[in-house]
């Protein structure tokens, strides 16, 4: 910014008169982040951390960010969030489902502080929510998987039986069967978000059944590594895992929070922040596909990218009927789209999934 | 059975052995430590330090042999810290062990920061000539890496040491009654420190197996609670090495079977399976506690007790 002499004089005068207020306005905006895992997990928390770094880079010294990692979902979370709120942070992102109640509680006690909670459903005038439509990425990667499979058996390493995971497995299956009706998806539950050993063994179990494309809804790169060893395809989770499978890593579904975090910080700086409920996907680049493996047949890659574009431009929704459940009963009529409210509590598998949801 | 089914069977058996191997190492090490009367709850921390040290060494370009040695050495280093506090300063062993676990989780994450996301060459498999060509059993049992074989060979070696050598007798005597052992003239602290160091080396190897062979990568907290399972296994095995091996194979096997059972349509609750090692341990504890002679026969009488030489 070019400051003319006169303006500079005025500025100096103003600063002399209103020194206190001026100093306050020049204070950087303090933004806090609470992560459930270690930032070194190379998965979910790592991607949120990338978002925080993007905020720092974008705003420079206009903001000051703080993060707390490895925060357990429970009583301790409340303490951490309150600590951030009471130490001058004006905008606080709590990034895991289990932080919902503590965030809501602290938000009530600090009405002037703005809170944003990921993947939850509790909102207040100073508490917004945000999440990503990961299932869009799963559908598009499913299209490529359906084309690439020779055995018509795809594998899905699932973590916990919650709607988010069920929705992902369904989207992957629908994507695969949209191009290959003979494809089936075998789901294995490992009951952990993160256990490299168990994830590897789940991948081995799937490959022993003849699966030749493996998708995962767990956070470590162990399944990709196991796939590389046996020469089958694997689809990474949360971040680009191609380093672990030069030949096997087909693509990955990447969470990208940078755009959202930058927009929300900007809104606070502009004084335009309001409590919103955000569920973005390909359209806002909150979900992206990692670059396809160079050895992917061009036709397969282009088809998957075409589907990505269609979803991105809202010309197509992955959960468009007709959709049948596992018993073969039509649950969604032709042309109908499953509403968000139903997607959020999805607890049934679509036709083509082999496996059951633990009760 | 068809050929494909036989291949699946072999794959399942091989997976069970892989899953059990870190448990075997850690449990055997802890077993020796506890036989000397010391309870070291720091297995998880020592394993993680072993894992990160082994991975870092392999990543730096040193061979797998050096990497395994580094893993064991890191475990020993951690165990010496424990020995200093719990034996040297006579601090409470339970508290020190817990602290060691928590410390190991944090320290390994800290020193391993730059290693996250970097791949290394996995520890190669060493198929045993002839034996590995037997159908089913060959690929299941005789086509593993050197650490798997070592973990199995460690069982007779440790049994022999504990029950057939003079040094083993002294170690058990120290665990049974440290005052008596001291009065006869044995160096209680020296024996215990060596036992703790052995436990550390074995836990370090368990970690090295994880980061070099099982999932050749380094990520924070990659042991995912295996140290605690190994700890439970020692009690489950009533401090007998061969039972520790069987227990490890049982729990490793159940984990793997549960993944395959889902495909066969057998509904097995993963939560119940996760509880199983601890549940079995409680059952064994109750069973051996009912009978005083059984306790005397099995549990080291001075386990966890502080030794004061001046008394």
Interface residues (C-beta under 8 A of the other chain):
Chain A: X38 X40 X41 X42 X186 X187 X188 X189 X190 X191 X192 X194 X195 X196 X197 X198 X199 X200 X201 X202 X204 X205 X208 X209 X220 X221 X222 X225 X229 X243 X244 X354 X355 X356 X358
Chain B: X7 X8 X11 X12 X15 X18 X19 X22 X109 X112 X113 X116 X117 X118 X119 X122 X210 X214 X215 X216 X217 X219 X220 X221 X222 X224 X226 X255 X256 X259 X260 X262 X263 X267 X269 X270 X271 X274
